[in-house]
């Protein structure tokens, strides 16, 4: 059989059997390509990569032949969606409208560009568990937030094409922050030459500076919020959020991660042998790869050695713009340190590394990869250290809030016996209102003013102070959770020898 016929058969095989990270390069014949695991919801499924392009082109006709590439998004591919408008969570069927905030690639083609519009609906509104409802009542909240589920089922691309999609959507994230860990090269080099005592002093200084910086950032953030447009609307929303009865909404800008529950086929494309000549070449050291976490990793359940898998969300190119790695290739690593949260408000810690990169032909190449950036919810209160380790943090405001609650309790409990001429033994109205707010928020302040009872004020303030002490200092700390489909920035270090 001639080489031209072999080439035609191989091209047809590639066209009909494309894979998530296909092996479509010119090179030597391969007799065996291992199967690998791919995510399928919460499980993994075996997927065998397509065999490599069999013949070695040795004439101008074969070298010029285009290599067809199937453009498919596999099951589990995540779409990151931001809401365009505020939507009430009232009943099943509420319409949701949003847009894709990160381009989705198939191989190296942007098949779902950033800005594509998505529509969906609320599919389920869950009742509040009894224990959670009782706790909310004790805190003056008579309309606690309900859990809900949504689904996105319609996608409109910028060119006007409309596609039906099926998705499984993770819980919403109201505010997203981008955490970065990579220090400057100068600082890193300087630390290597410092002695232990000097490093300890510098570490203490850095902690003080970090505390001051956090306070400044909080003040600037609060000022920025005040200066933003629609101040009256935001002020109204704040008071509504403090009221005991209120409606629940999904705010504009809320982020969802929607995973495809089936494949999406975008046809095919083709590349020349020259364009794919560098396919499978390991990127240079210090290259930053954009990926997503395949499965959640938590400091509460992870132990040293727990596998960690990430998937490239963007193709990687060489400096001369030759494709090195298509999207969908995987980085495989493990947890090297995991410390769960403990009581006395000791927070969890988590550190992962990536040790292998799956190349397009199916081989594993040893690498050294660390997390240099991640996008998580602001409510996670997470920070990355210089080596990519994640730890949960607490706001310094917990000291201020607890101190204020204790001072309020002392002020209310102090009987005003020195002022015998005062006939109103209920105390200062402002103090009563503050005591009520300390324990039960806005409704507590109203009850404290209306009751005109010092006993009620003492009870409210004591409850508020004890709750604040327990929550901020005695309870279990925060866990570090790297959620499924979290966007990662992974920095490659010095390359290791090839795996055998």
GIBEL-V776447 format. One line per field, one symbol per residue. ss: DSSP state (h for helix, s for strand, l for the rest). phi: phi as a letter, one per 40 degrees, with the letter a starting at -180 (. if undefined). Layout:
ss = ???
phi = ???
//
This chain:
ss = llhhhhhhhhhhhhhhllllllllllllllllllssssssllsssssslllllllllllhhhhhllsssssssllllsssssslllssllllllsssssslllsssllssssllllsssssssssllllhhhhhhhhhlllllllllssssssssslllllsssllssslllsllsssssllllhhhhhhhhlllhhhhhhhhhhhhhhhhhhhhhhhhhhhhhhhhlllhhhhhhhhhhhhllllllssllllsssssslllssssssssllllllllllllllllsssssslllssllllllllsssssslllsslllllsssllllssssssssssllslllsllsssssssssslllllsssssssssssssshhhlssslllllsssllllhhhhhhhhhhhhhhhhhlllllllllllllllhhhhhhhhhhhhhhhhhhhhhhhllhhhhhhhhhhhhhhhhhhhhhllllllssllllssssssllllllll
phi = .ccccdccccccccccbdbcbcbbbciccbcabccacbcagcbbbcbcccdccccccbacccccccccbcbbccdgccbcbbccacbccbachdcbbaacbadbbbgbbccbcdgdcbbaacbabcccdccccccccccgbbbccccabbabbabbcdcgcbbcbbbbbcdcbcbbbbcbbcccccccccccbccdcccccccccccccccccccccccccccccccccgccccccccccccccbacbbcccgdbbbbcccacbbbgababccccbcbcgcccccgcbbcabccbcbbccbcbdgdcbbbbcbbcbbcccgccbbccgcbbbaacbaabccbcgfcccbabbbbbbbccdchcbbcbbbbcbaabbccccfbbbccbgcbacbbccccccccccccccccccccccccbcccccccgcdccccccccccbgccccccccccfbcccccccccccccccccccbbccccccbccdgccbbbcccccccccb
//
